[in-house]
Amino acid sequence: MEEDQGLFADRPEWADVVPIEQYEGAPPIAPIFYTPEYKDATNYFRGIIKTGEKSPRVLDLTENVIRQNPAHYSAWQYRYKTLIALNAPLDAELELMDELAVTYLKTYQVWHYRRLLVQQTNNPEPELAFIANALQSDAKNYHTWSYRQWILAHFNDDALWRGELAFVEHMLDSDLRNNSAWHHRFFVVFQSGVREGDEDRDVVLRRELTVVKTKIAIAPSNASAWNYLRGMLDHSKTPYSTLRSFVAPYSVPHPEQHEAPLEMLWTLRIPSHHQGLNYHASQQLNSWRISMKPPVEMI
């Protein structure tokens, strides 16, 4: 961690670097306010870029800039080039990133930089535990889930995939309305190829139908589960009509009035040309809506 040593302009070891002010061109109508510390660090960063220096002190400088502005992509890029040029220990860098990623979960640059490091270390296994820990802070964070999918797809190691279905099941048990976890389940089951033990796709489809029906029964108002159901039916080209008996208990006639009923409703849209449906059946199903009444009355 870069220790606070004051402004770079006041540090003797930086006296040889000529800081470069940010070029604004014409005087801006609404200038951005920068703190003195940020202006100082970025001025010296521009000075370093001009000379092309790649040294340990550049790592200190870029860390300082990144901690003040984690979205500064040029600082991330130059830091990575410096690490590679110095042949610096990337495991130590990943430890620093453990801290920064949790602090700046929603910053894209943090995750992209981590990808670069893991590609160099070629050691993805610890990343799954790191991601699981990061999801404790924000279980729906898009960047965290995207990074997990990248790890799995990029390295495509059976050992990495082996526990993934159990992991996503755990996440859904914690919050069955976690749309990110449902999306990840679809990625694991249907979009990532056929994993060992899942060669019989009919068995997989029946398993997933059982899972999603169970989740819907627990929380009929969960749009994420209904979306997963639609997605797997579309992916497997299974006619929607095969679920008529399952959908019926959750359905009510479409209200004629303009005002929506008190219950939140989720339309099950079934095109008239969908497989296995005649016109009248599809019209009937199109008039249904999934009732979002909770399974128990809240007192």
C-alpha positions, 0 to 999 in steps of 0.5 A: 500500500502506497503510504501518504508522504505528502505531495510529490512536488515536496518529495526530494526523490521526485525532484528530477521529474518535470511535472506536466499540467493538464492541457485544457485548450480553451479555458473551460466553461465549467472546469472540473475541480481537482484536489491539490493531491490529485493534480499533483499526482497526475501532473507527475504521472504525465511527466513520467509518461513523457520520459517513458520511465518504468521503475519501482517509484512509478508503481508508487505513483500509479497506485497513488493516482488509482486510489484517488481515481480508480477509473483512470485507465491510463494509470492502470495501463501504465502500471501494467506495462511497468510491472511487466518491464520490471518483471515484478512479482504478480502474486504480490500485485494480486494481493493489492488488487484483492483490496482494491477490487473489494473497495471499487467493486463497480469500477470496470478498470479494476476487473480488466486489470485483474484479467491481465494479471491472471493471464500472466500468472496462469493460475485461475483457481484462487480467483473463484474463492476471491470472487465468492468473497467479493460477492459477499459484499455485493451479490448482484454486481455485474462486474464480479459475475462477468469476471467469474464467467471470464475465468471459467470460459477463458481457462475452460478447466474441468476442475474450475467448472466442477463446483460451479453448479453447486456454487450458483445453487448456494447463491440462489438459496441465499437470494432466489431473486438474485437475477445475476445468479440466475443469469450465471446458472443459464451460462453454466448449464446452457451456454458454456458447452456440455460438462462432464455428467451433463451429456444427456441434455434431456436429463439436464432439461428435466433437472432444470425444470424441477429446480425452476418450478420449485423456486417459482413455487416458493416465490411466484412473484420472482420475475428472474425465475420466470425469465430463466424458465422462458430462456430454457424453453427457448434454448431447448425449443420446448413448446410453451404449451407443455407447461400449461398445467404448471402455469394455470394455478399461477394465472388469472384472466387478463383484466379488461379494465385499464387500471392494473390490479393491486397484484403485480402481474407478469405476462406470459407471452406466447406467440400464436405461431409457437410450436405445439399451439393452435391459434385458439390455445395461443390466444387463450394463453396470451390472455393469461397473466402470472399472478404475483400474489405472495404464497402467504399473507403478511400480517 
